Amino acid sequence: MLITLPDFAYLLGVPTATARLRVIPEDFQVIETLSFEPSGTGEHVFLQIRKRNTNTDWLARQLAQFANVKSLAVSYAGLKDRHAVTTQWFSIHLAGQAGDKLNWQTLNNETVQVLQQTRHERKLRRGALRDNQFILCLRDVTGDHQDLENRLTQLAAQGVPNYFGEQRFGHNHHNLQQAGTILLEHASVADRHQRGLYLSAARSFLFNCILSERVSRRLWNQAMIGDVMQLAGSHSVFPIKEIEADIIQRLQMFDLHPAAPLWGKGENLATADALALMQTVLAPYSGWCDGLIREDLTLEWRNLRLVVNDLQWTWLDATTLQLRFHLPAGSYATTVLRELVISEEYSFEN
């Protein structure tokens, strides 16, 4: 089946400026910060690695091969962009002195550099990040500079809609097409990892549809009657029946964010107006929703508002704009960029 992504609603309207992104890998830099400090002891070797134009999964397999362990012994907190320069942590399960005898620096080459080595008692789990720092360079920027700076000021003050980035849906939306065959045609996919990617793409798509409708109604950062609220920096959620003054104040202070579901089995906490909006948006995708429940995925919640922390910008010259900001784990820098410029991305061979 053919799925076409809708033009999800913009917070500030379609940008008038254009720019080129990733002309070179150094134009897109990501530095992750763990949510904990490795203890220095334990069965798991932790490596901080800077990689250039390198796929995270591919590098994890290279680490496993170098350490002579199974691929499952290597883990990381999150996938990082391939066409970029990214700094991230990996853990390798190596009990005893085995890991200490390996010279990890021999891995260094023009695309990979081991920056730090330590140990910890437990493996590195997905999502175990405090945040990601982004340093992006937009080249050949055209359009009204003042409008672009006004947009930056607004994003710094109020954040952006927390859309899943298009990369979630795969090249030419392949992941989404495959999800449709699984959910609507009961197709089988032998590779569990790939199957998981496809189903995650489906849940992300449905979330984006709900968020887009709320952006259109200017309710993406406002409470609705019957809404579900998520505590900032937490996965904790709670439903509200009425929009009380305390809820409004906490939303203004960024202590709370409205949330929408990542579809699956389990209780939908939304009621009243919030539930009605959700049902209207998802009605054309009832087969997808039923399929996700059949696939035994558990309903989860994701906040609708993405706070762009420490947003700074500098004009390196008349047409080159550098951006610096921090985002929490699970969010997308491209979601920030889509509110600023229409970007043309370049690609590189690994």
C-alpha positions as CSV (number, residue, x, y, z in Angstrom):
1,M,0.0,0.0,0.0
2,L,1.1,3.6,-0.6
3,I,1.1,6.0,2.3
4,T,1.7,9.7,1.7
5,L,2.7,11.8,4.6
6,P,0.3,14.8,5.1
7,D,1.8,18.3,5.3
8,F,1.8,18.5,9.1
9,A,0.8,21.9,10.4
10,Y,3.5,24.5,11.1
11,L,3.5,26.5,14.3
12,L,4.7,29.7,12.6
13,G,3.5,29.0,9.1
14,V,5.6,27.7,6.2
15,P,9.1,29.3,6.3
16,T,10.0,31.8,3.6
17,A,13.7,31.3,4.0
18,T,15.7,28.5,2.4
19,A,19.1,27.0,3.2
20,R,21.4,24.1,2.5
21,L,22.0,21.6,5.4
22,R,24.8,19.0,5.7
23,V,26.9,20.3,2.9
24,I,29.7,18.7,4.9
25,P,29.2,16.3,7.8
26,E,30.6,19.0,10.2
27,D,27.5,21.1,9.5
28,F,25.4,18.7,11.6
29,Q,27.1,17.9,15.0
30,V,25.5,16.1,17.9
31,I,27.0,15.5,21.4
32,E,25.1,13.3,23.8
33,T,25.2,13.6,27.6
34,L,24.3,10.6,29.7
35,S,21.7,10.8,32.4
36,F,24.2,9.3,34.8
37,E,28.0,9.2,35.5
38,P,29.7,5.8,34.8
39,S,31.1,4.5,38.1
40,G,34.5,3.4,36.7
41,T,34.0,-0.2,37.8
42,G,31.9,-3.1,36.6
43,E,31.5,-5.7,33.8
44,H,30.7,-3.2,31.1
45,V,33.3,-1.2,29.2
46,F,32.0,2.3,28.3
47,L,33.5,4.1,25.3
48,Q,32.8,7.6,24.3
49,I,33.3,7.8,20.5
50,R,33.2,10.6,18.0
51,K,32.2,9.3,14.6
52,R,32.0,11.1,11.2
53,N,29.6,10.0,8.4
54,T,29.2,6.6,10.2
55,N,26.1,4.6,11.0
56,T,25.6,3.8,14.7
57,D,24.5,0.2,14.2
58,W,27.4,-0.4,11.9
59,L,29.9,0.9,14.5
60,A,28.3,-1.2,17.2
61,R,28.9,-4.3,15.1
62,Q,32.5,-3.2,14.5
63,L,33.0,-2.9,18.3
64,A,31.5,-6.4,18.8
65,Q,33.9,-7.8,16.2
66,F,36.9,-6.1,17.7
67,A,36.1,-7.3,21.2
68,N,35.2,-10.8,19.9
69,V,31.7,-10.7,21.5
70,K,28.2,-11.2,20.2
71,S,26.4,-8.1,18.8
72,L,23.9,-8.2,21.8
73,A,26.8,-7.5,24.1
74,V,27.1,-4.0,22.6
75,S,24.6,-1.3,23.4
76,Y,24.1,2.4,23.0
77,A,21.6,5.0,24.3
78,G,20.3,6.1,20.9
79,L,20.8,6.1,17.2
80,K,22.6,9.1,15.9
81,D,22.5,10.7,12.4
82,R,24.8,9.0,9.9
83,H,25.5,12.1,7.8
84,A,26.9,14.1,10.6
85,V,29.7,14.3,13.2
86,T,28.3,12.8,16.4
87,T,29.7,12.0,19.8
88,Q,28.0,9.2,21.7
89,W,28.6,6.4,24.2
90,F,28.7,2.6,23.7
91,S,28.9,-0.1,26.3
92,I,30.4,-3.6,25.7
93,H,29.8,-6.4,28.2
94,L,33.3,-7.7,29.0
95,A,33.6,-9.3,32.4
96,G,37.0,-9.5,34.2
97,Q,40.1,-8.0,32.7
98,A,39.2,-8.8,29.1
99,G,38.3,-5.3,28.2
100,D,41.3,-3.7,29.9
101,K,43.7,-5.8,27.6
102,L,42.1,-4.4,24.4
103,N,43.7,-1.3,22.9
104,W,40.6,0.6,21.9
105,Q,42.7,3.4,20.4
106,T,43.6,1.0,17.5
107,L,40.0,1.6,16.3
108,N,40.9,5.3,15.5
109,N,40.8,6.3,11.9
110,E,39.5,9.3,9.8
111,T,35.9,8.5,10.7
112,V,36.1,7.1,14.3
113,Q,37.9,8.4,17.3
114,V,37.7,6.9,20.8
115,L,37.6,9.8,23.3
116,Q,37.1,8.2,26.7
117,Q,37.1,4.7,28.2
118,T,35.6,3.7,31.6
119,R,33.5,1.0,33.2
120,H,30.1,0.6,34.7
121,E,28.0,-2.1,36.6
122,R,25.2,-2.1,34.0
123,K,24.9,-1.9,30.3
124,L,24.0,1.4,28.6
125,R,20.2,1.3,28.0
126,R,18.2,3.0,25.2
127,G,17.1,6.5,26.2
128,A,19.6,6.8,29.1
129,L,20.4,10.4,28.1
130,R,20.1,13.8,29.8
131,D,20.0,15.5,26.4
132,N,21.7,16.0,23.1
133,Q,23.5,19.1,22.1
134,F,23.3,20.2,18.5
135,I,25.6,22.5,16.5
136,L,24.2,23.0,13.1
137,C,25.4,25.1,10.2
138,L,22.9,26.4,7.6
139,R,24.5,27.5,4.3
140,D,23.4,29.7,1.4
141,V,20.5,31.1,3.5
142,T,18.1,33.1,1.4
143,G,15.1,35.2,2.6
144,D,14.4,37.8,5.2
145,H,17.0,37.6,8.0
146,Q,14.8,39.5,10.3
147,D,11.9,37.1,9.8
148,L,14.2,34.2,10.5
149,E,15.5,35.8,13.7
150,N,11.9,36.5,14.8
151,R,11.2,32.9,14.4
152,L,14.2,31.9,16.4
153,T,13.1,34.3,19.2
154,Q,9.7,32.7,19.3
155,L,11.0,29.2,19.3
156,A,13.4,30.0,22.2
157,A,10.4,31.4,24.2
158,Q,7.7,28.8,23.5
159,G,9.3,25.7,22.0
160,V,8.1,23.8,19.0
161,P,5.5,21.0,18.3
162,N,7.2,17.8,19.2
163,Y,6.8,16.0,15.9
164,F,8.7,12.9,15.0
165,G,11.1,13.8,12.3
166,E,10.7,12.4,8.7
167,Q,13.7,10.2,9.2
168,R,11.5,8.1,11.5
169,F,9.5,7.0,8.5
170,G,12.5,5.8,6.5
171,H,13.8,6.7,3.0
172,N,10.8,7.4,0.8
173,H,8.7,6.6,3.8
174,H,9.6,2.9,3.5
175,N,9.1,2.1,7.2
176,L,5.6,3.5,7.0
177,Q,4.7,1.5,3.9
178,Q,6.0,-1.7,5.6
179,A,4.0,-0.9,8.7
180,G,0.8,-0.7,6.6
181,T,1.4,-4.2,5.1
182,I,1.9,-5.6,8.7
183,L,-1.1,-3.8,10.2
184,L,-3.6,-4.0,7.4
185,E,-2.5,-7.1,5.4
186,H,-1.1,-9.2,8.2
187,A,2.3,-9.5,6.5
188,S,5.1,-11.2,8.4
189,V,8.6,-9.7,8.9
190,A,11.1,-12.2,10.1
191,D,13.6,-9.7,11.4
192,R,12.3,-8.6,14.8
193,H,14.4,-5.4,14.8
194,Q,13.1,-4.3,11.4
195,R,9.5,-5.2,12.4
196,G,9.9,-3.0,15.5
197,L,11.1,-0.1,13.4
198,Y,8.1,-0.4,11.1
199,L,5.6,-0.5,14.0
200,S,7.3,2.4,15.7
201,A,6.9,4.4,12.5
202,A,3.2,3.7,12.5
203,R,2.8,4.9,16.1
204,S,4.9,8.0,15.3
205,F,2.7,8.8,12.3
206,L,-0.5,8.6,14.3
207,F,1.0,10.8,17.0
208,N,2.0,13.3,14.4
209,C,-1.5,13.4,13.0
210,I,-3.0,14.2,16.4
211,L,-0.3,16.8,17.1
212,S,-0.9,18.4,13.7
213,E,-4.6,18.9,14.4
214,R,-3.8,20.4,17.8
215,V,-1.3,22.8,16.2
216,S,-3.9,23.8,13.7
217,R,-6.3,24.6,16.5
218,R,-3.6,26.4,18.5
219,L,-4.0,23.8,21.3
220,W,-0.6,22.0,21.1
221,N,0.7,23.9,24.2
222,Q,-2.7,24.5,25.8
223,A,-4.9,22.2,27.9
224,M,-8.1,20.8,26.7
225,I,-11.0,19.4,28.8
226,G,-10.2,15.8,29.4
227,D,-6.6,16.1,28.4
228,V,-3.6,14.1,29.6
229,M,-0.7,16.0,31.1
230,Q,2.9,14.9,31.3
231,L,5.4,16.1,33.9
232,A,8.4,17.8,32.3
233,G,11.5,15.6,32.2
234,S,9.4,12.5,33.1
235,H,7.2,9.8,31.7
236,S,4.6,10.4,34.4
237,V,1.2,11.4,33.2
238,F,-2.2,12.2,34.7
239,P,-5.6,13.1,33.3
240,I,-7.5,16.3,33.9
241,K,-11.2,16.7,33.9
242,E,-11.2,20.5,34.0
243,I,-8.8,23.3,33.1
244,E,-7.9,24.7,36.4
245,A,-5.8,27.8,37.1
246,D,-3.0,25.6,38.6
247,I,-2.8,23.6,35.3
248,I,-2.6,26.8,33.2
249,Q,0.1,28.2,35.4
250,R,2.2,25.0,35.3
251,L,1.9,24.9,31.5
252,Q,3.1,28.5,31.3
253,M,6.1,27.5,33.6
254,F,6.9,24.5,31.3
255,D,6.4,22.3,34.3
256,L,3.7,20.4,32.4
257,H,3.0,19.5,28.8
258,P,-0.1,18.2,27.1
259,A,0.5,14.6,25.8
260,A,-0.9,12.3,23.1
261,P,-0.7,8.5,22.8
262,L,1.7,6.3,21.0
263,W,-1.0,3.8,20.2
264,G,-1.3,0.3,21.6
265,K,-3.2,-1.8,24.1
266,G,-4.1,-0.3,27.5
267,E,-6.2,2.4,28.9
268,N,-6.6,5.7,27.0
269,L,-6.7,8.3,29.8
270,A,-8.1,11.0,27.6
271,T,-11.7,11.9,27.9
272,A,-14.2,14.6,26.8
273,D,-12.9,17.2,24.3
274,A,-9.4,15.8,24.1
275,L,-10.7,12.3,23.4
276,A,-13.2,13.6,20.8
277,L,-10.3,15.3,18.9
278,M,-8.2,12.2,19.0
279,Q,-11.0,9.9,17.8
280,T,-11.8,12.3,14.9
281,V,-8.1,12.3,13.8
282,L,-7.6,8.6,14.1
283,A,-10.9,7.5,12.5
284,P,-9.4,7.1,9.0
285,Y,-6.7,4.9,10.6
286,S,-8.8,2.5,12.7
287,G,-7.2,-0.5,11.0
288,W,-3.8,0.8,12.0
289,C,-4.9,1.3,15.6
290,D,-6.5,-2.2,15.8
291,G,-3.4,-3.7,14.2
292,L,-1.1,-2.1,16.8
293,I,-3.2,-3.5,19.6
294,R,-3.1,-6.9,17.9
295,E,0.7,-6.7,17.7
296,D,0.6,-6.4,21.5
297,L,2.2,-3.0,21.7
298,T,1.5,-1.1,25.0
299,L,0.0,2.4,24.8
300,E,2.5,5.1,25.9
301,W,2.4,8.9,26.1
302,R,4.6,11.6,24.5
303,N,4.4,15.2,25.2
304,L,3.2,17.6,22.5
305,R,5.6,20.4,23.2
306,L,9.4,20.3,22.7
307,V,11.4,22.8,24.6
308,V,14.5,24.1,22.8
309,N,17.0,24.7,25.5
310,D,19.9,27.2,25.3
311,L,19.0,28.2,21.8
312,Q,21.8,30.5,20.3
313,W,22.4,31.6,16.8
314,T,25.3,33.4,15.1
315,W,25.7,34.6,11.5
316,L,29.1,33.4,10.4
317,D,28.7,35.5,7.3
318,A,25.9,37.0,5.2
319,T,24.5,33.6,4.2
320,T,25.7,31.2,6.8
321,L,23.9,30.7,10.1
322,Q,25.1,28.6,13.0
323,L,22.6,27.2,15.5
324,R,23.4,25.7,19.0
325,F,20.7,24.2,21.2
326,H,20.0,21.2,23.5
327,L,17.1,18.8,23.1
328,P,15.9,15.9,25.3
329,A,16.4,12.3,24.2
330,G,13.8,11.1,21.7
331,S,13.4,14.5,20.0
332,Y,14.5,15.7,16.5
333,A,16.6,18.7,15.5
334,T,14.9,18.6,12.1
335,T,11.6,19.4,14.0
336,V,13.2,22.7,15.0
337,L,14.6,23.4,11.6
338,R,11.3,22.9,9.8
339,E,9.9,25.9,11.5
340,L,12.9,28.0,10.4
341,V,13.8,27.2,6.8
342,I,13.0,25.1,3.8
343,S,16.2,23.0,3.8
344,E,17.9,21.2,1.0
345,E,19.8,18.3,2.5
346,Y,22.9,16.7,0.9
347,S,24.0,13.1,1.4
348,F,27.3,11.4,1.6
349,E,28.6,7.9,1.0
350,N,29.8,6.1,4.1
